[in-house]
């Protein structure tokens, strides 16, 4: 697969950019100055007060039992060939408060008792506690980041540039394998846990339920615990020192372990990996806490979603928002070579949960360049400075690297895409990209272009002699190259490079390389040098080889110099962008010669933004789609929609699973607002239970339901977005979740009207009265192009917001709430009831029908004292259902559709996804019944 690293490094450094000077000192600094990511060797782990030393061994993660979730199967053996320390109990409120006073950690408020486990914390809260504890004890830290984002209560919702360093001896969260290994040896939830049978549905003082045979407390019960891992897949194999997935995928999902106070002891196990809903790093709830581990993990192994073992991680460091501040667009793709794997890798910055995708095959990949439309990537098989035959390929920029095509020529290197004046898309390449110092050898090479359209190459066309692989200006008057000398081809007055031009050597014939010509009309050339006389004079100081990026104007005069961060030099510099926001992407090289980071350098302010870190990263290309302003006629004043705000309903600052759903619901709303005549609102039961595509014409429905939401969220969405903009709305289908009737929605993961505080799109809408006065047409397209998740887009767009799930059967009834909540929280239920009645009243005034659906749930709840998973006494449900049904008398536009019938329904296991939700098959049945009901209402759809 790989081009020999030793040969490659030697060839490039010697032939193209040989360095005879002493390298500058190197210090691998962390993004946070007080944290270190260096390795700390040791012979024996120190004894840590409050921790137990666990000796390594073999543990099984997951199971082959098909009753468990697919994410928890199959069984996978993990070998831990090291020891680690683990907290005896969960971190307590008192421990957190004491450390916060000493270190400046955010104060979350007070607990009822210092002995209670700290809960309602995000993954990032736990990470910051681990770092703070290490710093306070003058130890190293395992986590680094560049910036922390907090919510209004002081909880950390995002750590930009976040990276975990398993090689560091430090406090950290335990890996899933470590947690399971420690828990499984003394697992006894029946006798030593706070659970639904004895907890009164609340947390208790740590260790008050007793300790297991190893001395650990509350691994089962009390609160669930964050572990360190991204949630990935298991494989039927043996993995040594497993540390989870390389990233969180499209949703950024993480792992929780252990049961909590509302789980039955019989339901607790070491296999379960999550919660009722998808868990991300910003998730927090009263049932979520953590404990710490201490130690380091030698030779860690990650396991990708494709089952591929990864031993070297490439980590994104900057968010799309940070890049957009420099590039002016959210539409960005960073492509580069991972020289450890030899693969082409890329990051799509329009995906908010950033991950690195590698296209795996046995081909050599050098100098990738992304096509103008962002759909293709071209690359060659030889790097700059290495002479010899090279092959040129183009393939789709996706995980599969599909539609691979080869240019059928003898040799082609350093591809660069261009769009010609006639609209044709071409690739410019050279026949040889070796050392250009010798005149005769250089003139024996040539520069060519070839049209590329429809996934196929056209006929190659020679442009001129000489390998000018640094780029050609848009007006065809300047071409540059640098592979020892900074050579240029300059068109004579009134001519072009092809018709009449002369060759010249710039930069006083001093050694230079990595030349790149800006494509923004400025005809600036960026290049690297070897601390030459001309460069030193311009900079006003001496500097080491590649320590500065030099920028020359269209005449070859130096106009700017950009210095590398302390401890680094540059390599592989390339212009990125084609407008006023043109920047330079480059790699950073440490004292050992390793290309450990990719950065974006801003010529406007000389700032350096770290984009990616890894062991050996080469040849970055940052594709940027220029952001276009969107003029809007509001009816009275013409203005321009702010692309930094309009339609941006999702970003990396505390993004939860619900947030990504809302982002696509908003897109669907704006896209179909003039066609929607039926809208679906509600919780996850409606999200999974009503499929818009199952309605028959003339019904045109969009599913706007979101998991974990309650009536205040539905109302906010309805009054501010649905009602003002869906002018043809005839009916609302809404879930009625009796068991969740006392839920206030006061949780960062489920209350819609809090979202505007975090995401600019909602704030922008609110500041413009939610566009109730006049809708800006460009908002729909801006929303469509805004950051999101292509995986989620593929799931939600075709089915208009419906979440399809497989049929796994009803399983066992699960109860996570207090069945007696009506005794304590009836006022909350009544408040929710009143909000629902207000919605009915509004719809009655607008001649809009409301169909309230009580969705079917596990029929075996009839064997319990609870109506559903969130509680409510079964004995209380009939009266509440009757009260709802009687609303029809006052509001004849309201129809109650009870599909649960106290469990006596006809939805079998083949129609169920789990204890509380229908599968896609069940949704088809229920949607058909709703559709039949709508057809009986004599609604005038205006056909």
Secondary structure, 3 states (H helix, E strand, C coil): CCCCHHHHHHHHHHHHCCCCCCCCCCCCCCCCCCCCCCCCCCCCCCCCCCEEEECCCEEEECCCCCCCCHHHCCCEEEECCCCEEEECCCCEHHHHHHHHHHHCCCCCCCCCCCCEECCCCCHHHHHHHHHHHHHHCCCCECEECCEEEECCCCCEEEEECCEECCCCCEEEECCHHHHHHHHHCCCCCCCCCCCCCCCCCCCCECCCCCECCCCCECCCCCCEEEEEEECCCCCCCEEECECCCCCCCCCCEEEEECCCCCCCHHHCCCCCCCCCCCCECCCCCCCEEECEEEECCCCCEEECCCCCEECCCCEECCCHHHHHHHHCCCCEEEEEEECCCCEEEEEECCECCCCCEEECCCCCCEEEEECCCCCEEEEECCCCECCCCCCEEEEECCCCCCCCEECCCCCCEEEEEEECCCCCEEEEEECCCECCCCHHHHHCCEEEEEEEECCEECCCEEEEECCCCCEECCCCCEEEEEEECEEEEEECCCCCCCCCEEEEECHHHCCEEEEEECCCCCCCEEEEECCCHHHHHHHCCCCCCCCEEEEECCCCCEEEEEECCCCCEEEEEEEECCCCCCEEEEEEECCCCCEEEEEEECCCCCCEEEEEECCCEEEEEEEECCCCCEEEECCCCEEEECCCCCCCCCCCCCCCHHHHHHHHHHHHHHHHCCCCCEEEECCHHHHHHCCHHHCCCCCCEEECCCCCCCHHHHHHHHHHHHHHHCCCCCEEEEECCHHHCCCCCCCCCCCHHHHHHCCHHHHHHHHCHHHCCCCCCHHHHHHHCCCECHHHHHHHCCCCCCCCCCCCCCCCCCCCCCCCHHHHHHHHHHHHHHHHHHHHHHHHHCCCEEEEEECCCCHHHHHCCEEECCEEEHHHHHHHHHHHHCHHHHCCCEEEEECCHHHCCCCCHHHEEECCEECHHHHHHHHHHHHHHHHCCCCCCCC
